[in-house]
Amino acid sequence: YHNIPRRTCTMISCYYQLLLHSCLHLLLLLGQHVLSSNAELIRVNYGYFPEASPIRVACARGWFTWYQYQVTCYPQTSGVFAASRLDSGSLHLADLGSTPLAQAFARGVDIRAVFIDQYKGDSQGIYVRPPATAATRMDDSREGIENPFDLIGKKLGVPFGSTMHYQVLFLLDIFDMTGQVELLNLSPAEIIQAWDDGSIDAVACWGSAREHVLGLVGGETTNNDNSGVNNDKAANVLVSAGVLADWGRPTFNVVAVDRKFMNDHAEFVDHFVSILGLLTDSFIDKLGESDNKNANRWTPNAADPASSYMPSLADAIMKAGERARNPSVGFVSHQRHALDLFKPLSTEQQVSCDYLQGGRVCGRPSLQHIAIQQTAEFLMDQKVIHDMGRLSDMGDTAIACSRPNTLCGGDLFTGSSVIPKEISSVEFQNEVTSIYGSVNPDPFSLDFWDGRAPFYALNETGRAGADEFSAGHSTCSSKEMLVATDRRQYFGDTSWVSPFSLVGQSYSDNLDCWWVIRSSDCTSSGSVCQNSVAISFLQVRVWSGDYIRIYSDPSMECSPDSTTKVLLGQITGLDPILPNDFQSKGCVVVQFETDANQERSYNDIQNLGDGFSASYRDAGIKELRQSFTKHCLGTSHIVLDGQNNKYDISDSIAESRTDYRYPNDLDCIWEVQVKS
């Protein structure tokens, strides 16, 4: 199946090819807890960090997929974006560092932490340019950095809002250097670029960015090794996250779940989290002292994914330049080394009073409660957040800890899903028996699934090639001029055979594309423009941080540089609710702007891809109407006529619902005019 080539097809044949591909996926996944009967498919989006962790194995092998729940894994560049996407509903579960978690709790994002992936240890830190050597002095005359005070006056790149940003602020605070180091908000991909072009002196990062600046090539090489690799630009470690934790600021990663999703799908969340626990416990026993199978599971045997989990884990990192479903020996070995940089917790530890079960049950705060409140207090002091919200009252006495309105007595942390539970389903047992001739024990069993394909993701989008910072399929240009007719035409991520072309595609980073669409009677500057242009969006799968903006232009200048453009709507999100169309007299101007964060997907059975497709047409001479959704989208015009005293600015149904949450990333403008 993986070798089926892509080819040009008609709209009808493309449909049947897609249908065939989907059926093949379902057949391959029947052994992965998919019940095909009459259950409706439930898509679950999980955001994870592309760094070494035992739980990555489950993404690669499809173990999260269960009954009608189809899980797609989406690599995330930082916890700040992941938290925003949990809040907007683009993700249902996500890895979050402790700093983005504290910010999300303080800002009222309705999530719960259900699993502790790991404490940071040496997996991330602050890395600096070393002092020049005789070999490098002619090429680089800058002074190197040997201690924290050498950072003064230097540039340091770090993703703002991340755990490393928090630890950088802490380092500057304890050395009394706040305001004396120029901090730059850079994504991991931008850190790599800035390090290579020499525009920054230090970085605070993890994962692929850490490996790059340290000069790690396939294994643990350094700037003073004898490997023959040119590592003249390789960084030195100034201080690791583990050391900063010893100084009083521990950081960790959790898996967080949207509360409503957890309430509605409790059994699935139990299944999901129990797999995280099983894989983590298996890795902690990597020497095979409790179960001799664990020694083979975590041995970096790239040639035998049937016995070793490491090739699956390495593939899920989606490393640029690594071949999909065929990770190199060196990269598999390197990821095995990277696992030892973290400090995982066993399921027994996680459900103890020190961690997830601490709080009301134990009558005292857990280490997580204490660390999260400490983080929020520091972020308040640094003016990163303006209010601590539900984190302000710890409730650190036994009586106070029993009150649900305190941090200790609340349910922001829970270990209830960590321990596997028996889920009785005769239908499921019968289906597995028909496939394998035996019944898979439920809860999930590593022994049962060991050696069973697939070992890698069936689909992925957005993996960059060698020497590429990111990859994408979008080919839009800086400006495209279009003329609407009464026949519907298409733009965006479309092709001549179909307007629905997102399948298997991922849009590019750092785009700034414009479409200027004029009505048929408005094609020149001297035209008398009476007709309207109508824009309809067929598909929208755009991640937070990236935007589609739709403008009208009353002056009819109709250009990206026009100073009279009026925002009709700013759109982002996965399948957002939108009006039937956007209309404007004479012309519509559309912008698609994306940031530097890589957007990728891993193991999506439907291979939906991301981007947008839209249609446009000349709507003729007609009265323009205001289109309302459940929330504002752009500019609304209100004329006060002296008679009405109430004007709707959003959907009245939404106003009457107390459980309605407006989306993130809106840009809403109201122009109020008094009628003379």
URBELQUI-V911615 format. One record per residue. N is the residue number from 1. RES is the residue in one letter. SS is DSSP state (a for helix, b for strand, c for the rest). Layout:
# URBELQUI-V911615
n-><N	N>
res-><RES	RES>
ss-><SS	SS>
This chain:
# URBELQUI-V911615
n-><1	2	3	4	5	6	7	8	9	10	11	12	13	14	15	16	17	18	19	20	21	22	23	24	25	26	27	28	29	30	31	32	33	34	35	36	37	38	39	40	41	42	43	44	45	46	47	48	49	50	51	52	53	54	55	56	57	58	59	60	61	62	63	64	65	66	67	68	69	70	71	72	73	74	75	76	77	78	79	80	81	82	83	84	85	86	87	88	89	90	91	92	93	94	95	96	97	98	99	100	101	102	103	104	105	106	107	108	109	110	111	112	113	114	115	116	117	118	119	120	121	122	123	124	125	126	127	128	129	130	131	132	133	134	135	136	137	138	139	140	141	142	143	144	145	146	147	148	149	150	151	152	153	154	155	156	157	158	159	160	161	162	163	164	165	166	167	168	169	170	171	172	173	174	175	176	177	178	179	180	181	182	183	184	185	186	187	188	189	190	191	192	193	194	195	196	197	198	199	200	201	202	203	204	205	206	207	208	209	210	211	212	213	214	215	216	217	218	219	220	221	222	223	224	225	226	227	228	229	230	231	232	233	234	235	236	237	238	239	240	241	242	243	244	245	246	247	248	249	250	251	252	253	254	255	256	257	258	259	260	261	262	263	264	265	266	267	268	269	270	271	272	273	274	275	276	277	278	279	280	281	282	283	284	285	286	287	288	289	290	291	292	293	294	295	296	297	298	299	300	301	302	303	304	305	306	307	308	309	310	311	312	313	314	315	316	317	318	319	320	321	322	323	324	325	326	327	328	329	330	331	332	333	334	335	336	337	338	339	340	341	342	343	344	345	346	347	348	349	350	351	352	353	354	355	356	357	358	359	360	361	362	363	364	365	366	367	368	369	370	371	372	373	374	375	376	377	378	379	380	381	382	383	384	385	386	387	388	389	390	391	392	393	394	395	396	397	398	399	400	401	402	403	404	405	406	407	408	409	410	411	412	413	414	415	416	417	418	419	420	421	422	423	424	425	426	427	428	429	430	431	432	433	434	435	436	437	438	439	440	441	442	443	444	445	446	447	448	449	450	451	452	453	454	455	456	457	458	459	460	461	462	463	464	465	466	467	468	469	470	471	472	473	474	475	476	477	478	479	480	481	482	483	484	485	486	487	488	489	490	491	492	493	494	495	496	497	498	499	500	501	502	503	504	505	506	507	508	509	510	511	512	513	514	515	516	517	518	519	520	521	522	523	524	525	526	527	528	529	530	531	532	533	534	535	536	537	538	539	540	541	542	543	544	545	546	547	548	549	550	551	552	553	554	555	556	557	558	559	560	561	562	563	564	565	566	567	568	569	570	571	572	573	574	575	576	577	578	579	580	581	582	583	584	585	586	587	588	589	590	591	592	593	594	595	596	597	598	599	600	601	602	603	604	605	606	607	608	609	610	611	612	613	614	615	616	617	618	619	620	621	622	623	624	625	626	627	628	629	630	631	632	633	634	635	636	637	638	639	640	641	642	643	644	645	646	647	648	649	650	651	652	653	654	655	656	657	658	659	660	661	662	663	664	665	666	667	668	669	670	671	672	673	674	675	676>
res-><Y	H	N	I	P	R	R	T	C	T	M	I	S	C	Y	Y	Q	L	L	L	H	S	C	L	H	L	L	L	L	L	G	Q	H	V	L	S	S	N	A	E	L	I	R	V	N	Y	G	Y	F	P	E	A	S	P	I	R	V	A	C	A	R	G	W	F	T	W	Y	Q	Y	Q	V	T	C	Y	P	Q	T	S	G	V	F	A	A	S	R	L	D	S	G	S	L	H	L	A	D	L	G	S	T	P	L	A	Q	A	F	A	R	G	V	D	I	R	A	V	F	I	D	Q	Y	K	G	D	S	Q	G	I	Y	V	R	P	P	A	T	A	A	T	R	M	D	D	S	R	E	G	I	E	N	P	F	D	L	I	G	K	K	L	G	V	P	F	G	S	T	M	H	Y	Q	V	L	F	L	L	D	I	F	D	M	T	G	Q	V	E	L	L	N	L	S	P	A	E	I	I	Q	A	W	D	D	G	S	I	D	A	V	A	C	W	G	S	A	R	E	H	V	L	G	L	V	G	G	E	T	T	N	N	D	N	S	G	V	N	N	D	K	A	A	N	V	L	V	S	A	G	V	L	A	D	W	G	R	P	T	F	N	V	V	A	V	D	R	K	F	M	N	D	H	A	E	F	V	D	H	F	V	S	I	L	G	L	L	T	D	S	F	I	D	K	L	G	E	S	D	N	K	N	A	N	R	W	T	P	N	A	A	D	P	A	S	S	Y	M	P	S	L	A	D	A	I	M	K	A	G	E	R	A	R	N	P	S	V	G	F	V	S	H	Q	R	H	A	L	D	L	F	K	P	L	S	T	E	Q	Q	V	S	C	D	Y	L	Q	G	G	R	V	C	G	R	P	S	L	Q	H	I	A	I	Q	Q	T	A	E	F	L	M	D	Q	K	V	I	H	D	M	G	R	L	S	D	M	G	D	T	A	I	A	C	S	R	P	N	T	L	C	G	G	D	L	F	T	G	S	S	V	I	P	K	E	I	S	S	V	E	F	Q	N	E	V	T	S	I	Y	G	S	V	N	P	D	P	F	S	L	D	F	W	D	G	R	A	P	F	Y	A	L	N	E	T	G	R	A	G	A	D	E	F	S	A	G	H	S	T	C	S	S	K	E	M	L	V	A	T	D	R	R	Q	Y	F	G	D	T	S	W	V	S	P	F	S	L	V	G	Q	S	Y	S	D	N	L	D	C	W	W	V	I	R	S	S	D	C	T	S	S	G	S	V	C	Q	N	S	V	A	I	S	F	L	Q	V	R	V	W	S	G	D	Y	I	R	I	Y	S	D	P	S	M	E	C	S	P	D	S	T	T	K	V	L	L	G	Q	I	T	G	L	D	P	I	L	P	N	D	F	Q	S	K	G	C	V	V	V	Q	F	E	T	D	A	N	Q	E	R	S	Y	N	D	I	Q	N	L	G	D	G	F	S	A	S	Y	R	D	A	G	I	K	E	L	R	Q	S	F	T	K	H	C	L	G	T	S	H	I	V	L	D	G	Q	N	N	K	Y	D	I	S	D	S	I	A	E	S	R	T	D	Y	R	Y	P	N	D	L	D	C	I	W	E	V	Q	V	K	S>
ss-><c	c	c	c	c	c	c	c	c	c	a	a	a	a	a	a	a	a	a	a	a	a	a	a	a	a	a	a	a	c	c	c	c	b	c	c	c	c	c	c	c	b	b	b	b	b	b	b	b	c	c	c	c	c	c	a	a	a	a	a	a	c	c	c	c	b	b	c	b	b	b	b	b	b	b	b	c	c	a	a	a	a	a	a	a	a	a	a	c	c	c	c	b	b	b	b	b	a	a	a	a	a	a	a	a	a	c	c	c	c	b	b	b	b	b	b	b	b	b	c	c	c	c	b	b	b	b	b	b	c	c	c	c	c	c	c	c	c	c	c	c	c	c	c	c	c	c	a	a	a	a	c	c	c	b	b	b	b	c	c	c	c	a	a	a	a	a	a	a	a	a	a	a	a	c	c	c	c	c	c	c	b	b	b	b	c	c	a	a	a	a	a	a	a	a	a	a	c	c	c	c	b	b	b	b	b	a	a	a	a	a	a	a	c	c	c	c	c	c	c	c	c	c	c	c	c	c	c	c	c	c	c	c	c	b	b	b	b	b	b	a	a	a	a	a	a	c	c	c	c	c	b	b	b	b	b	b	b	a	a	a	a	a	a	c	a	a	a	a	a	a	a	a	a	a	a	a	a	a	a	a	a	a	a	c	c	c	c	c	c	c	c	a	a	a	a	a	c	c	c	c	c	c	c	c	c	c	c	c	a	a	a	a	a	a	a	c	c	c	c	c	c	b	c	c	b	c	c	a	a	a	a	a	a	a	a	a	a	a	c	c	c	b	c	c	c	a	a	a	a	c	c	c	c	c	c	c	c	b	c	c	c	c	b	c	c	a	a	a	a	a	a	a	a	a	a	a	a	a	a	a	c	c	c	c	c	c	c	a	a	a	c	c	c	c	c	c	c	c	a	a	a	c	c	c	c	c	c	c	c	c	c	b	c	c	c	c	c	c	c	c	c	c	c	c	a	a	a	a	a	a	a	a	a	a	a	c	c	c	c	c	c	c	c	c	a	a	a	a	c	c	c	c	c	c	c	c	c	c	b	b	c	c	c	c	c	c	c	c	c	c	c	c	c	c	c	c	c	c	b	b	b	b	c	c	c	c	c	b	b	b	b	c	c	c	c	c	c	c	c	c	c	c	c	c	c	c	c	c	c	c	b	b	b	b	b	b	b	c	c	c	c	c	c	c	c	c	c	c	c	c	b	b	b	b	b	b	b	b	b	b	b	c	c	c	c	b	b	b	b	b	b	b	c	c	c	c	c	c	c	c	c	c	c	b	b	b	b	b	b	b	c	b	b	c	c	c	c	c	c	c	b	b	b	b	c	b	b	b	b	b	b	b	c	c	c	c	c	c	c	b	b	c	c	c	c	c	c	c	c	b	b	b	b	b	b	b	b	b	b	c	c	c	c	c	c	c	c	c	c	c	c	c	c	b	b	b	b	b	b	c	c	c	c	c	c	c	c	c	c	c	a	a	a	a	a	c	c	c	c	c	c	c	c	c	c	c	c	b	b	b	b	b	b	c	c>
